Amino acid sequence: MTYRRIFIGDVHGHYKELMRLFSAMAPTQDDRIYFLGDLIDRGPQSAEVVDFVMSNQYHCLLGNHELMLLEAINHGELDEGRYQVWLYSGGMPTVNSYDGKIPAEHIQWMEQLPLYLDLEDIWLVHAGVNPHLPIEQQTADDFCWIRDEFHNIQEPYFPDKLIITGHTITFTMPGVKPGKIASGPGWLNIETGVYHSHSGWLTALDMSQALVYQVNSRTGGVRKMPLERAITKVKSGSILSRWFQKIS
């Protein structure tokens, strides 16, 4: 393989951190970059993040924050209730980054984002999968929102594929410290909470070289480490505090 496969966790509008991450990784034109969704919301520069991913034609999944935005605007018919939920969930900084009007081409681009990508040995999805249903019976809510049911699985969902996700900040899982990648049976989670005051880390996983690159929005720190040093295996038990269920 002459190219690297690089997976990037939830950026949440942190364009400056994303640019520092790219400087640290120094990807070539041959490398394949995959974003796991949630490019927008919470951080100050969602418009710049979306424009960067679009203009470079990087692969990107639909995250729950893009889904909330699309459901709120509902093909041009504003759903006021859902719009307020989106704003409460971090959407206001996104509105501000666009000076109040999101371009139609950005909306159209989000509308065509896939819910998952099958790379044969690796399966990418924003939040996870419903372990009780086959893929073809699952919904956008499963792929974009699921938490405990997926992270508490006892056996891998796929016998021959590693699932890589974002969505759930890893330090909310039992025994996982801020900045660490979480692992469980057949899955890795690389969402390390760039926007969160208890973490600040934005993570990229270079699977081809088994390296992890991280930058921190709070301290300005940049680090690179072997994947094996970055991983914490999740302990058994409930993954999330109940207060966190629908806000990330």
C-alpha positions in Angstrom: 0.0 0.0 0.0 1.6 3.3 -1.2 -0.9 5.5 0.6 -1.9 6.1 4.1 -5.5 5.8 5.4 -6.1 8.5 8.0 -9.3 8.8 10.0 -10.2 12.0 11.8 -12.6 12.3 14.7 -15.3 15.0 15.3 -13.9 18.4 14.4 -16.8 20.5 15.7 -15.9 23.7 14.1 -12.3 23.8 15.3 -10.6 24.8 12.0 -7.4 26.1 13.5 -6.8 22.8 15.3 -7.6 20.9 12.2 -5.0 22.9 10.3 -2.4 22.2 13.0 -3.4 18.5 12.8 -2.8 18.5 9.1 0.6 20.2 9.5 1.6 17.4 12.0 0.4 14.6 9.7 1.7 16.1 6.5 -0.5 14.0 4.2 0.4 13.6 0.6 -2.0 13.8 -2.4 -2.1 10.0 -2.5 -3.2 9.6 1.1 -6.8 8.9 1.8 -8.5 11.1 4.4 -11.7 10.1 6.1 -13.8 12.4 8.5 -16.2 10.6 10.8 -18.8 13.4 10.8 -19.7 16.2 13.2 -17.6 18.8 11.3 -19.9 21.5 12.6 -21.3 23.0 15.8 -19.8 24.0 19.2 -16.5 25.5 17.7 -16.2 28.9 16.1 -15.3 28.0 12.5 -17.7 25.4 11.2 -18.0 27.2 7.8 -14.3 27.0 7.3 -14.1 23.3 8.3 -16.9 22.3 5.9 -15.4 24.4 3.1 -12.0 22.8 3.6 -13.4 19.2 3.5 -15.5 20.0 0.5 -12.8 21.7 -1.5 -10.4 18.9 -1.0 -13.0 16.3 -1.7 -12.1 14.3 1.4 -14.4 11.4 2.4 -16.8 12.4 5.2 -19.7 10.7 7.0 -22.9 12.2 8.2 -22.8 13.0 11.9 -25.6 13.6 14.3 -24.9 17.4 14.2 -25.2 17.5 10.4 -28.3 15.4 10.7 -29.8 17.8 13.3 -29.1 20.7 11.0 -30.7 19.0 7.9 -33.8 18.0 9.9 -34.2 21.5 11.2 -34.1 23.1 7.8 -36.1 20.3 6.3 -35.4 21.0 2.6 -36.1 24.7 2.9 -39.1 24.3 5.2 -37.8 25.4 8.6 -38.9 23.2 11.5 -38.8 25.7 14.4 -38.8 23.1 17.1 -35.9 21.1 15.7 -34.1 24.3 14.8 -34.2 25.4 18.5 -33.0 22.0 19.5 -30.1 22.3 17.1 -29.2 25.7 18.3 -29.2 24.5 21.9 -27.0 21.6 20.9 -24.2 23.8 19.6 -25.7 25.1 16.4 -25.5 28.9 17.2 -21.7 29.1 16.6 -22.3 27.4 13.2 -24.9 30.0 12.3 -22.4 32.8 13.3 -19.6 31.2 11.3 -21.8 31.5 8.2 -22.9 35.1 9.1 -26.4 33.8 9.5 -26.9 32.1 6.1 -25.5 28.7 5.2 -24.8 28.4 1.4 -27.0 26.1 -0.6 -24.0 24.2 -1.8 -22.9 23.4 1.7 -26.4 22.1 2.6 -26.5 20.0 -0.6 -23.1 18.6 0.2 -24.3 17.5 3.7 -27.4 16.0 2.2 -25.3 13.5 0.2 -23.0 12.4 3.0 -23.1 8.7 3.6 -24.2 7.1 6.8 -21.3 4.6 6.7 -18.3 3.6 4.5 -17.2 0.0 4.1 -13.5 -0.2 3.4 -13.5 -4.0 3.5 -11.3 -4.5 6.5 -12.5 -1.3 8.2 -16.1 -0.1 8.6 -16.6 3.6 9.3 -19.7 5.1 11.0 -20.3 8.1 13.1 -21.8 6.7 16.3 -21.9 2.9 15.9 -24.4 0.2 14.9 -27.4 -1.4 16.6 -26.1 -4.8 17.6 -29.6 -6.3 17.4 -30.3 -5.5 13.8 -28.7 -6.2 10.4 -27.2 -3.2 8.7 -30.0 -3.0 6.1 -32.7 -2.6 8.8 -30.9 0.3 10.7 -31.7 3.9 10.5 -29.9 7.2 10.4 -30.7 7.5 14.1 -28.9 4.2 14.8 -25.8 5.2 12.8 -25.6 8.8 14.1 -26.9 8.6 17.7 -26.4 5.2 19.2 -24.2 4.9 22.4 -24.5 2.3 25.2 -26.1 -0.5 23.2 -23.2 -0.4 20.7 -20.3 0.2 23.2 -21.5 -2.6 25.5 -21.4 -5.4 22.9 -19.6 -8.5 24.1 -18.7 -9.8 20.7 -17.6 -7.9 17.5 -20.5 -7.0 15.2 -18.5 -7.9 12.2 -16.3 -11.0 12.2 -13.8 -9.5 9.8 -14.1 -5.7 10.0 -13.0 -3.2 12.6 -15.6 -0.5 13.2 -14.1 3.0 13.8 -16.4 5.7 15.2 -16.6 9.1 16.7 -19.6 10.7 18.4 -19.1 9.6 22.1 -16.3 11.4 23.8 -13.9 8.7 25.0 -13.3 10.0 28.5 -17.0 9.5 29.3 -16.4 5.8 29.1 -15.3 3.9 32.2 -11.6 3.9 32.8 -10.7 6.1 29.8 -8.6 9.2 30.4 -9.0 12.4 28.3 -7.2 12.1 25.0 -7.2 8.4 24.9 -8.7 6.3 22.1 -11.3 3.8 23.4 -11.5 0.2 22.3 -14.0 -2.6 22.7 -14.9 -5.9 20.9 -14.4 -5.1 17.2 -14.4 -1.3 17.6 -12.3 1.8 18.1 -13.6 5.3 19.1 -11.4 8.3 18.2 -13.7 11.1 19.4 -11.5 12.7 22.1 -13.5 15.9 22.7 -11.8 18.9 21.0 -14.5 21.2 22.3 -14.7 19.9 25.8 -13.0 21.7 28.7 -12.0 18.3 30.2 -10.0 17.3 27.1 -9.5 19.6 24.1 -7.9 16.9 22.0 -8.6 16.5 18.3 -7.5 13.1 17.0 -6.4 11.6 13.7 -5.6 7.9 13.4 -3.1 6.9 10.7 -4.1 3.2 10.5 -1.5 2.4 7.8 1.3 3.3 10.1 -0.5 2.6 13.4 0.1 6.2 14.6 -2.1 8.7 16.4 -1.8 12.4 15.9 -3.4 14.9 18.3 -3.7 18.6 18.8 -5.2 20.3 21.8 -7.6 23.3 21.6 -6.9 24.3 25.2 -3.1 24.0 25.6 -2.0 24.3 22.0 -0.2 21.0 22.4 0.7 18.6 19.5 1.7 15.0 19.9 2.2 11.8 18.0 2.3 8.4 19.4 2.0 4.7 18.5 -1.6 3.5 18.4 -0.9 0.9 21.0 0.1 3.7 23.5 -3.0 5.7 22.7 -5.6 3.0 23.3 -7.5 2.2 26.5 -9.8 -0.9 26.6 -13.2 0.1 27.9 -14.2 -1.5 31.2 -17.5 -3.3 31.5 -20.6 -1.4 32.7 -22.7 1.5 31.5 -20.7 3.7 29.1 -22.3 7.1 29.8 -23.6 9.3 32.5 -27.2 9.9 31.7 -26.8 13.6 31.5 -24.6 13.1 28.4 -27.0 11.0 26.4 -28.2 13.5 23.7 -26.0 16.5 23.9 -22.7 15.6 22.2 
